[in-house]
Amino acid sequence: MQQSLALQPGEGPAVAAGLTVFYLLFSGYFMLRPVRETMGVAGGVDNLQWLFTGTFIATLACLPLFGWLASKAKRRHILPWTFGFFASNLLLFAILFERDPQHVGYARAFYIWLSMFNLLSISLAWSVLADLFSPEQGKRLFGLLAAGASLGGLSGPILGTLLVAPLGHAGLLLLAALALLASVGATLYLQRWRDRQPLAQAHRQPTSKPLGGNPFAGASAVLRSPYLMGIALFVVLLASVSTFLYFEQARVVSETFTDRTRQTQVFGLIDTVVQALAILIQVFITGRLARRLGVGVLLVAVPLVMALGFLWLALAPVFAVFVVVMVVRRAGEYALVRPGREMLFTVLPAEDKYKAKNFIDTVVYRGGDALSGWVKRGLDVLGEHPQWAMAIGACIALGWAATGRWLGRRQRQLEGPPEEP
């Protein structure tokens, strides 16, 4: 069994702990994601662009603070302190929702908070694992550890859908806080395991880079490199397509379902289908496509399908069609676009992998969210015809596909010819 999983003697407990960390983190997040979507609807579909802008501003404010913590605290304390702080935030939100479940201000604050929490917590978890496992172990084990995230992403929406009625939104927040604290326990076990291993210090990676750092650190590198500029444009177009569909999701669900509990159940069901489909594609399709056809196909396939999906929505803007398009977009992004996007950085120097990538993944992505949110809202106000917004979304998707095709070719050039066997 260990050989089939690429485990060496003594690594089983560490892999189990790492799987647990990601399972609990993603299960808790995806259990709350439908709650976030419901809170976004509660704040008013016409106000979603403000929530996107608030998330962008909150991300800019918090990343430097987290970088300061990473530079001052001991490595083994960074995740427990950060996750403990996040758990206390969840407890506070649970109390507020229990006192006044219809309060629009609480709903908007939670929406922004969870969007920021998702960005920071997942990044921190991967940083800690990169610190505790050697590079050789990372090559063998990180794919297996990521399965914990996929399983959590699958079970979280199911738990949220089943438990939101008996527990309410406040109860789901308390359960997510417990999952977050339990992931801290699994991390502490993993740290103790590493301390007991021979040559532990030699296998640990240096911590000269801040865990999160200043989101503007890689801006100059992006501006100097056409390749990095292309990746940044790809991310902006990705965010624009996602935002256009996200706003339609809020509008369609709010018009179809008026009860908050029912809305949360619908969002949870969509998340469940997305994660199940993503796991199947990741296991059976993604690797084969990348090996046989290259990175470009991972970057182009979903944008082209989304262009057709937008046109379909323009002709038939009904709930069933929207669900199909949304599921295909999100599952395709998790299973194809995201892996392909990460592969683009493998041909770059180490400094760009950290600094430029951090800038693109945070500032550029959140900025694209905020900008496209205002564009979508402006189109709705000017025309009040969703078909026009869907037609523009199709054009954006085609530009997204063209950018992905160029990046795939450029990545192949930078990678160079394959080595002779």
Rosetta blueprint (number, residue, H / E / L):
1 M L
2 Q L
3 Q L
4 S L
5 L L
6 A L
7 L L
8 Q L
9 P L
10 G L
11 E L
12 G H
13 P H
14 A H
15 V H
16 A H
17 A H
18 G H
19 L H
20 T H
21 V H
22 F H
23 Y H
24 L H
25 L H
26 F H
27 S H
28 G H
29 Y H
30 F H
31 M H
32 L H
33 R H
34 P H
35 V H
36 R H
37 E H
38 T H
39 M H
40 G H
41 V H
42 A H
43 G L
44 G L
45 V H
46 D H
47 N H
48 L H
49 Q H
50 W H
51 L H
52 F H
53 T H
54 G H
55 T H
56 F H
57 I H
58 A H
59 T H
60 L H
61 A H
62 C H
63 L H
64 P H
65 L H
66 F H
67 G H
68 W H
69 L H
70 A H
71 S H
72 K H
73 A L
74 K L
75 R H
76 R H
77 H H
78 I H
79 L H
80 P H
81 W H
82 T H
83 F H
84 G H
85 F H
86 F H
87 A H
88 S H
89 N H
90 L H
91 L H
92 L H
93 F H
94 A H
95 I H
96 L H
97 F H
98 E H
99 R H
100 D L
101 P L
102 Q L
103 H L
104 V H
105 G H
106 Y H
107 A H
108 R H
109 A H
110 F H
111 Y H
112 I H
113 W H
114 L H
115 S H
116 M H
117 F H
118 N H
119 L H
120 L H
121 S H
122 I H
123 S H
124 L H
125 A H
126 W H
127 S H
128 V H
129 L H
130 A H
131 D H
132 L H
133 F L
134 S L
135 P H
136 E H
137 Q H
138 G H
139 K H
140 R H
141 L H
142 F H
143 G H
144 L H
145 L H
146 A H
147 A H
148 G H
149 A H
150 S H
151 L H
152 G H
153 G H
154 L H
155 S H
156 G H
157 P H
158 I H
159 L H
160 G H
161 T H
162 L H
163 L H
164 V H
165 A H
166 P H
167 L H
168 G H
169 H H
170 A H
171 G H
172 L H
173 L H
174 L H
175 L H
176 A H
177 A H
178 L H
179 A H
180 L H
181 L H
182 A H
183 S H
184 V H
185 G H
186 A H
187 T H
188 L H
189 Y H
190 L H
191 Q H
192 R H
193 W H
194 R H
195 D H
196 R H
197 Q L
198 P L
199 L L
200 A H
201 Q H
202 A H
203 H H
204 R L
205 Q L
206 P L
207 T L
208 S L
209 K L
210 P L
211 L L
212 G L
213 G L
214 N L
215 P L
216 F L
217 A L
218 G L
219 A H
220 S H
221 A H
222 V H
223 L H
224 R H
225 S L
226 P H
227 Y H
228 L H
229 M H
230 G H
231 I H
232 A H
233 L H
234 F H
235 V H
236 V H
237 L H
238 L H
239 A H
240 S H
241 V H
242 S H
243 T H
244 F H
245 L H
246 Y H
247 F H
248 E H
249 Q H
250 A H
251 R H
252 V H
253 V H
254 S H
255 E H
256 T H
257 F L
258 T L
259 D L
260 R H
261 T H
262 R H
263 Q H
264 T H
265 Q H
266 V H
267 F H
268 G H
269 L H
270 I H
271 D H
272 T H
273 V H
274 V H
275 Q H
276 A H
277 L H
278 A H
279 I H
280 L H
281 I H
282 Q H
283 V H
284 F H
285 I H
286 T H
287 G H
288 R H
289 L H
290 A H
291 R H
292 R H
293 L H
294 G L
295 V H
296 G H
297 V H
298 L H
299 L H
300 V H
301 A H
302 V H
303 P H
304 L H
305 V H
306 M H
307 A H
308 L H
309 G H
310 F H
311 L H
312 W H
313 L H
314 A H
315 L H
316 A L
317 P L
318 V L
319 F H
320 A H
321 V H
322 F H
323 V H
324 V H
325 V H
326 M H
327 V H
328 V H
329 R H
330 R H
331 A H
332 G H
333 E H
334 Y H
335 A H
336 L H
337 V H
338 R H
339 P H
340 G H
341 R H
342 E H
343 M H
344 L H
345 F H
346 T H
347 V H
348 L L
349 P L
350 A H
351 E H
352 D H
353 K H
354 Y H
355 K H
356 A H
357 K H
358 N H
359 F H
360 I H
361 D H
362 T H
363 V H
364 V H
365 Y H
366 R H
367 G H
368 G H
369 D H
370 A H
371 L H
372 S H
373 G H
374 W H
375 V H
376 K H
377 R H
378 G H
379 L H
380 D H
381 V H
382 L H
383 G H
384 E L
385 H L
386 P H
387 Q H
388 W H
389 A H
390 M H
391 A H
392 I H
393 G H
394 A H
395 C H
396 I H
397 A H
398 L H
399 G H
400 W H
401 A H
402 A H
403 T H
404 G H
405 R H
406 W H
407 L H
408 G H
409 R H
410 R H
411 Q H
412 R H
413 Q H
414 L H
415 E H
416 G L
417 P L
418 P L
419 E L
420 E L
421 P L
